[in-house]
Amino acid sequence: MMSYSDNYKPADIHALARDYVDGETVDKHCHKDGQFIHATEGVMEISTPMRLWLVPPQRGLWIPPCTPHALRARGKVTLRTVYIASNKASSCLGEQPSGFMVSPFLREIILRCLSRDVIEDYPRFHRLAGVLLDELTHLTPDRLSLTMPVDKRLALACAEILSTPSINPGMEALSKQTGASTRTLARLAQKEFGCSLSIWRQQALILTAIPKIIAGEQVASIADTLGYETPSAFAAMFRRIMGVTPGNYR
C-alpha cells in the first residue's frame, strides 16, 4: 500500500470540474502534469497520437504528462478530472495512455476532492489525496479504445470507416477509395493492429454504438443504423468483442 507520509504538496494533486455540451471539442493539447480523465455523465471521445479512446461513465483514461490529446463530447459531458504532478505521475499509472474501470469508491473520492470544504481543509485534503493515489495504483484495465494507423493508405481506409460507421462498404470499396489493394490493406492491418481490418471495423462500430446505448437508444435501431440485418447479429458481435452484452452499458 502507498504510504501516506508527507512526501507530496497540495499542488501535486488537484481536481477540476467542467461541463461540455454535445459535440463540443477541445483541440489537441497537453499538460505538464499527468491527468486522470473521468466523467460522471456522458461519453468522451479522446484521441492520442496512437489510439482513439471512448470514455463513458464508470471508466477513466490516464494521460501521462506532456502527452498530446484531444477531446470530443458525445452527448452532454460532466467532466471530473484529476491532475497529478509529473514527479508523482509515472509511479501512479505508468508512462503510456491507458484506460481503466472506475469504481464507485474512486468516483466519490474524486468528487470529494472537488468539494470546497475539503479543498480548504489541508489536513483533510492531504489524507484524501493519499487514498486517491492508492486507489489509482490498483485499477482494472479497460478495453474501450482503437489503435490508430500510421500508414497513409490504411489511415484513409480507417478514416472512411469512422466517418460512416457501418459494416459496409466492403473491402473492395475501401480498396478503390484508398488506392491500395485489398491484400495490401489486409497486410497493413495485420501488421499495425495485430488483427484483420474487419475486426478493427467491428471495434470501431462498438465505439460508435456505446454512446447511443448509454443515451437510451434501442439496440434494434442501432443495429439497423450500423448495417446489421438483425439486432441479434449485432448483439452477438458486441458480446464477442466486449465479453458482455449491449445491455451492460445501459
Secondary structure as UniProt FT lines:
FT   HELIX           10..12
FT   STRAND          13..20
FT   TURN            22..23
FT   STRAND          25..29
FT   STRAND          34..47
FT   STRAND          51..55
FT   TURN            57..58
FT   STRAND          59..63
FT   TURN            65..66
FT   STRAND          69..84
FT   HELIX           86..93
FT   STRAND          98..101
FT   HELIX           104..113
FT   HELIX           116..119
FT   HELIX           122..136
FT   TURN            137..138
FT   STRAND          145..147
FT   HELIX           152..163
FT   HELIX           171..178
FT   HELIX           182..193
FT   HELIX           197..214
FT   TURN            215..216
FT   HELIX           219..225
FT   TURN            226..227
FT   HELIX           231..242
FT   HELIX           246..249
//
